[in-house]
Amino acid sequence: MNSGDPTPHGQLTAAQDRASPPDLRLAGLAVAAWLTALAGLHLGVRSLLLVAGVVAILTVCTALHLLGRFGRPRAVARRHGWIAVARRHGWIAVAVGLGVVCAGAVTAAQLAIRDAPPIRALAEQRALVTAEVVVRDDPRPIRSAGRPGMLLVPSELVRLTGPDGRRIHASVRLLVLATDPAWQGLLPGQRLTADGRLGVARGGDLTAAVLSTNGPPQRHGVSSWAQRAAGTLRAGLQRACAPLPDEPGGLLPGLVVGDTSRLPPAVEEDFRATGMTHLNAVSGSNVAIVVGAVLLLARWARAGPWLAVGLCAVALVGFVILVRPSPSVVRAATMGAIGLAALAAGRPRAALPALAAAVTVLVLVDPELAGDPGFALSVLATGGLLLLAPRWRDRLRRRGVPPGLAEALAVPAAAQLACGPVVAGISGTVSLVAVPANLLAVPAIAPATVLGVSAAMVSPLWPSGAEILAWLASWPAWWLVVIARQGARLPGGTLPWPGGLPGALLLTVLTVALLIAVRRPLVRRLVAVVGVASVLGALPVRLVFAGWPPAGWVVVVCAVGQGDAVVLPVAPGRAVVVDAGPEPSAVDGCLRRLGVREVPLLVISHFHADHVGGVAGVFRGRRVGAVLVPSSTDPESGRDLVRAAAAGRAALRTTVAGARHPIGGVDLLVLGPPYPLAGTRSDPNNNSLVVRATVGGVRILLPGDAETEEQHALLTRATPGQLRADVLKVAHHGSAYQDPGFLDAVRPAVAFVPVGTGNTYGHPNPGILARLSRGGARVLRTDTDGDLAAIRADGGLAVVRRGVPPGRQS
């Protein structure tokens, strides 16, 4: 030790710690374990064990080589710098190999358990079984399932009884698809029994099978005290938010505990468009806010580092109990606590190795996390805050930016840049408003979260006080709603980007290249100039020619999943809508993209959920003049429609075959049903309204879900040429139940098929698509092409797919 240096040898001061380069020694281990587990979920047991075995041999050989060749005295290593460098890189390679071997072995073992032959055989047979399970996470609705009220319940299987009475004891993951309302109130940790049909899981995770059930669960006992306490506090927060307006009152529980059951779909859509959707779920940022508030109080009280860490740990455990200790919450708590614990201990440089160690442990404990987008976002956001935010903050402060503003600018920018590749891969877009929107949101997040947590904690003892705290928290929540709404409405707020893994990798490469390049002052200035010029140059172009809706459009078939929603233009901002899809946010998003602010007429072909489930989205922020429905209504399915029409003060009218409904430049002629049909394969489908619309001289036939029987009835009753149309919306999502004579009579030039991705109904039928193509129709489908438009061009018809460059249209 140098006598003039009071710092012990090998110990850094806080300033030196911040100035030192990041410690990346454990990063190789973490990344190798993560990528190996991710690949193993798709490769299978044999391939994974083969890779792990080969890497194990290479790792052992490398370690022995390093010990034999570079195991020299320290003095020799200091004289020969290349020895130290080679040894350091060699041990990094050993760490990478160790990560591959450990993650490969653990993932292979989990996959072997998942693919146990007895359960696999029952799943492939789609056998009727009785399953005893333990609920792993909160039941959540599946809005795009086409069946209202369907819930997804992640569970752990305990015992399975097959159709022959044989019992199988296994601890594997089971996904329950339930429709009975009794599943809604379940808590994680609840043990229960359910009857249903077993099915094969989609793969790519550790789920062994899928159980589809229509009945209620039979509960056994109660959940743990922690889950019951969390349920009490969460219910108290919901009661405290009940008197608030819908938007801030529905958002606040999502900000605090991830409970989005009351969140309006419009707010959810706005948050997704502006890159703020992470605020609707519990993440590391929630943990950081709560534990950070405790840390500030501890430092204000002059508590020592270890006392501060202890108080933060207590707050962390309490917060995890509040939001329910599910796997996703534990993951978020781990990630959010890393930086704060290192900061409280006075060693910010130790946060990155702690992050790498946490990633390694979490992946080895639960390999399924490797394929979880939420896990990737948590890790990347934490890594961005540790690696990028401090440097950017310090540079801004050196340039005269006030400390608070520098922190506010650096944190959301670093988190957004780090998470950008994953978000782009998931959504297929790059948001241009995400960074400014999150920057504007920063001042409101902490007050809303802290006040919301306080409201939940006091709700069992002081309900009135909880309502006061919730009212105070609603003001910053209202500010977040305003930011999301305005950001979502900005023209050119998002740009199309390749989706999936290729898009994520492409943006990752570009981001890393940009971070390396901007270290040079000249490149930094060039990037700034080009970036500003691109924004200023591209924004007016997108304002003048946004590309959607295309000029001259006569019909748009919206991509709303497994359902129908068709839009016919009346005037700028006004359109007739035929059917509303399965859920509100999808049809609302389509109408927003088209700039529709008023719907003079909403036509509902029939009352199945995939046509009427999204009706609230049509009314959202729009005036609806009237709703046209078939004369024979289903009171159960039509109840939501009646309520929406009454709330929106829209007239509810019925119609019959032969009636005309002209709306501006749109002429609607009702062709069917020609008479009530009964005893068919599906009476609701075969009593669909069949409407022929004429827009700008283009005939568009919209047959709802009419099947063979109604199509045949139309064919026998129609006058010559009455069914002829230029554009056909193919009935019932392109199902096989089509009358060949009916298709021949329509003889469309363009056929649009509204259908959901990965549906289990076999839609669309390949034979029907082939028949339409042979008849000369250009066939497009929403599951692969997105929103579809037919336009008048050069005296004929053309089709446009949203997001496809004009040069690729046909």
C-alpha positions, -999 to +999 in steps of 0.1 A: +000+000+000+013+035-008+017+055+024+003+086+008-029+069-004-055+063+024-075+040+001-068+003+007-052-016-022-078-030-046-107-009-032-121+019-054-136+051-042-171+059-054-158+084-079-132+059-093-159+033-094-181+054-116-152+063-138-140+027-143-151+007-173-181-016-167-172-051-153-182-075-181-166-107-166-200-124-159-217-111-190-205-140-212-218-165-187-252-149-186-256-144-224-245-179-231-269-194-206-298-172-219-292-180-256-287-217-249-320-220-230-338-201-257-324-223-285-331-254-264-368-246-261-370-251-299-343-277-306-354-306-284-336-328-258-313-348-281-299-318-300-295-298-269-276-326-250-253-331-281-244-294-282-239-293-244-217-324-245-194-310-272-191-276-255-184-293-222-154-312-237-141-280-253-145-260-221-126-286-200-098-287-226-096-249-227-095-246-189-067-273-186-048-255-214-051-222-195-039-237-162-010-254-179+002-227-202-006-195-184-005-207-148+027-187-143+038-165-114+023-131-112+056-114-118+060-132-151+025-123-161+032-086-154+064-087-176+045-103-204+013-083-209+001-106-237-001-135-211-025-115-190-047-106-220-047-142-233-056-155-198-084-130-194-100-138-228-094-175-222-113-175-190-141-155-206-144-184-232-145-209-203-173-188-187-193-189-220-188-226-222-199-231-186-231-211-194-238-233-224-233-265-205-253-255-174-282-241-193-282-270-218-283-296-190-311-278-171-332-271-202-328-306-215-340-320-181-371-297-181-379-306-217-377-343-209-402-338-181-424-317-204-425-343-231-433-373-208-449-399-231-481-406-210-492-369-211-481-364-246-501-393-258-533-381-241-527-346-256-523-359-291-555-380-287-574-349-274-587-370-246-613-360-220-594-359-187-597-347-151-568-325-140-557-315-105-537-283-108-522-254-089-528-220-104-495-203-112-506-168-122-537-146-124-563-157-150-564-132-178-589-127-207-581-136-243-598-108-262-589-121-297-602-156-291-635-149-308-653-163-277-663-137-251-652-144-216-625-169-225-597-170-198-561-182-200-550-197-167-513-207-163-512-237-140-490-265-126-503-300-131-503-322-100-523-353-112-541-363-144-569-389-147-573-402-182-605-415-198-596-451-188-593-440-151-555-443-150-539-417-129-507-399-139-487-380-112-465-353-129-453-318-121-455-301-155-469-268-167-505-268-180-523-240-198-560-239-190-585-223-215-617-217-195-650-200-203-669-204-170-669-171-150-660-190-118-624-191-130-621-153-128-617-150-090-589-176-086-557-166-069-522-180-076-514-209-054-551-221-055-554-259-058-583-272-079-597-299-101-612-294-135-627-316-163-619-308-199-602-319-231-565-321-234-547-307-264-511-303-277-492-271-267-478-249-294-442-255-283-414-230-277-419-231-239-423-256-210-460-260-213-468-297-216-504-295-227-535-273-230-567-281-211-599-267-226-628-266-202-663-251-202-672-260-166-663-244-132-633-255-112-636-275-080-615-258-054-595-275-027-586-254+003-574-218+000-543-200-013-514-189+009-517-160+033-495-139+010-518-144-019-549-137+002-533-106+016-525-094-019-561-101-030-574-080-001-551-050-009-558-052-046-595-053-040-591-023-017-573-004-044-600-012-069-627+001-045-607+033-039-604+039-077-641+031-083-653+068-079-627+081-103-633+087-141-629+055-162-595+064-178-574+074-148-594+051-125-587+021-148-551+030-154-541+035-118-544-002-107-524-011-138-496+013-129-494+001-093-501-036-093-505-046-129-543-050-126-557-039-160-592-054-156-608-019-156-584-004-182-604+010-211-592-006-244-587+028-260-562+037-233-544+004-238-542+010-275-528+045-270-502+032-246-491+005-271-489+031-300-467+054-280-443+028-265-457+033-230-473-001-226-447-012-201-464+011-176-495-011-177-477-041-161-455-046-131-418-042-141-385-034-127-394+003-129-423-001-104-399-019-080-373+009-085-398+036-077-411+020-045-377+009-032-362+042-044-387+061-023-377+041+007-340+047-001-345+084-003-363+084+031-335+064+046-308+088+033-328+118+045-328+101+079-290+096+076-293+059+077-261+039+069-257+019+037-265-014+052-296-001+071-308+014+039-304-019+021-323-036+049-352-011+047-352-015+009-354-053+012-384-050+035-401-027+011-393-050-018-408-080+000-439-060+008-443-048-027-440-083-041-467-095-017-489-066-028-487-074-065-487-112-060-455-132-060-460-147-095-429-156-116-432-124-136-433-103-105-404-121-089-384-115-121-393-078-122-384-075-085-350-091-091-342-068-120-355-036-104-336-042-071-302-048-087-292-012-094-307+001-061-289-024-040-256-017-056-262+020-052-271+017-016-239-003-010-219+024-026-207+002-055-225+012-087-199-007-107-210-040-090-245-036-105-237-050-139-221-083-125-251-086-102-274-082-133-254-109-151-255-132-121-293-127-117-299-134-154-280-166-151-297-178-119-332-169-132-326-187-166-313-218-148-342-219-124-368-213-151-355-218-187-388-207-201-379-171-191-354-171-220-382-169-245-403-144-225-404-109-241-411-094-207-379-110-193-359-096-223-374-061-218-366-062-180-330-073-186-324-049-215-340-019-197-319-026-166-288-030-186-295+002-205-299+021-172-266+007-159-245+010-190-259+040-210-279+063-187-250+073-163-227+082-191-253+101-210-263+119-178-228+129-170-221+142-205-253+163-204-242+177-170-208+186-184-225+205-211-244+226-186-277+207-184-292+208-149-288+175-130-325+168-127-331+174-164-301+154-174-313+124-154-348+128-168-334+129-204-309+100-200-331+074-183-360+071-207-337+075-237-314+047-225-342+024-216-360+030-249-328+024-270-320-008-251-355-022-255-361-010-290-350-042-308-373-064-288-403-040-292-396-037-330-395-075-333-428-079-314-448-051-330-432-048-365-429-010-360-404+015-347-421+043-327-408+078-333-428+092-303-418+067-277-388+086-263-405+120-260-437+104-247-418+085-220-398+116-212-430+136-207-444+107-186-414+106-162-426+133-137-460+115-133-449+079-129-434+081-095-462+101-078-489+079-093-471+048-082-462+059-046-497+073-040-514+042-055-493+019-033-502+040-003-539+038-012-537+000-014-518-003+019-543+019+039-575+006+022-582-022+047-579+002+077-590+035+063-612+033+031-619+070+030-582+078+033-575+053+005-600+072-017-583+105-010-549+090-019-564+074-051-579+108-061-545+125-057-529+097-077-555+101-105-540+135-115-506+122-126-525+091-141-546+116-161-515+132-174-502+098-186-535+092-204-533+126-221-497+120-233-506+085-247-537+099-264-520+128-281-489+107-290-511+080-306-528+106-328-497+122-342-492+115-379-461+095-386-457+084-350-446+049-360-427+035-389-430+000-403-402-024-395-395-061-402-411-081-374-399-112-356-363-123-349-349-108-382-363-074-374-350-075-338-315-086-349-314-059-376-322-031-352-297-045-327-269-044-352-278-009-362-281+002-326-247-012-316-231+002-347-245+037-340-234+035-303-198+027-315-198+053-343-210+082-322-179+080-300-162+101-327-172+138-326-175+141-364-198+110-366-218+124-337-224+157-354-232+139-387-257+116-370-274+146-352-277+165-385-290+136-405-314+126-377-329+161-375-330+165-413-347+131-416-374+140-391-380+174-405-380+161-440-401+130-435-428+144-413-443+168-438-443+140-464-462+117-440-486+145-431-494+152-468-492+116-480-496+092-450-502+063-473-533+051-454-561+052-463-551+052-500-566+077-523-597+066-541-606+038-517-641+023-519-638-004-492-615-015-464-616-049-447-600-045-413-575-070-398-593-076-365-584-112-359-609-140-363-638-117-371-653-093-396-652-055-398-657-037-431-656+001-437-673+019-466-664+056-471-692+082-471-672+114-469-639+125-452-642+114-416-675+096-422-680+060-431-705+031-429-692+002-408-704-034-414-697-057-384-674-048-355-650-078-351-644-098-319-630-071-296-632-033-293-596-021-296-590-038-330-619-022-349-613+011-331-577+010-342-588+004-378-612+033-378-586+055-363-561+047-390-588+056-416-596+088-398-633+079-392-649+102-367-685+096-375-704+064-384-739+074-398-748+037-400-734+005-383-747-027-399-745-060-379-749-090-400-756-114-371-750-117-334-720-140-331-692-126-310-667-124-339-691-098-355-706-080-326-680-083-298-661-052-307-691-029-311-680-007-282-649+002-303-671+016-330-688+039-305-655+049-289-651+087-294-675+086-324-711+096-331-731+066-345-763+076-362-781+043-364-775+005-360-790-019-385-796-055-374-814-086-387-851-089-378-844-121-359-822-113-329-805-134-304-812-116-270-781-130-253-755-121-279-772-089-288-774-075-253-741-057-255-751-041-288-784-029-273-766-013-244-740+003-266-766+017-289-786+031-259-754+047-244-745+062-278-780+074-284-781+055-317-813+043-332-817+006-334-834-006-366-842-039-382-843-046-419-855-072-444-845-084-479-852-059-506-847-028-483-824+000-495-804+022-472-786+050-491-761+069-470-744+097-489-724+081-517-729+046-503-760+027-515-769-004-495-792-031-508-802-059-484-804-092-504-808-117-476-818-137-459-847-141-484-867-158-457-860-172-422-839-204-424-842-231-397-827-265-392-795-257-410-759-265-399-758-231-382-791-211-381-774-178-369-749-179-397-775-188-423-797-158-412-769-133-417-777-100-434-764-102-469-757-066-482-746-054-516-730-019-513-723+003-543-696+029-537-684+051-567-699+026-591-681-004-576-702-032-563-692-048-530-710-080-517-709-085-480-725-119-471-717-120-434-713-156-423-738-170-448-731-207-454-742-231-481-779-231-472-784-193-473-762-189-503-783-215-522-815-197-511-801-164-524-791-180-557-826-193-563-844-160-554-820-135-569-828-118-602-802-122-630-771-102-623-782-092-588-754-111-570-727-099-594-701-079-576-666-065-582-654-071-547-665-100-525-659-102-488-657-140-486-684-154-463-675-170-429-638-163-431-633-185-461-648-217-446-655-247-467-693-242-465-697-222-497-721-229-526-701-231-559-731-217-578-732-187-555-695-180-561-699-184-598-728-159-598-708-133-579-677-137-601-656-111-582-625-094-595-612-091-559-619-114-529-610-104-494-609-130-466-611-116-430-595-143-409-575-146-377-539-159-375-535-194-362-573-200-358-583-236-349-613-237-374-593-244-405-601-210-420-597-202-448-603-234-468-575-239-494-600-253-519-623-222-517-593-199-522-582-220-552-617-219-567-618-181-564-584-177-580-594-200-609-624-178-614-601-148-620-603-132-585-574-116-568-575-132-533-561-115-502-564-124-465-561-102-434-541-127-414-511-124-438-518-090-455-532-069-427-558-042-435-570-045-471-584-018-494-599-018-528-593+014-548-604+028-581-573+033-603-570+039-641-606+030-647-603-003-629-597-018-595-565-022-575-558-036-540-536-020-513-523-037-482-515-014-453-478-011-446-467-025-480-446+000-500-465+014-530-441-002-555-450-036-542-488-031-545-507-050-572 
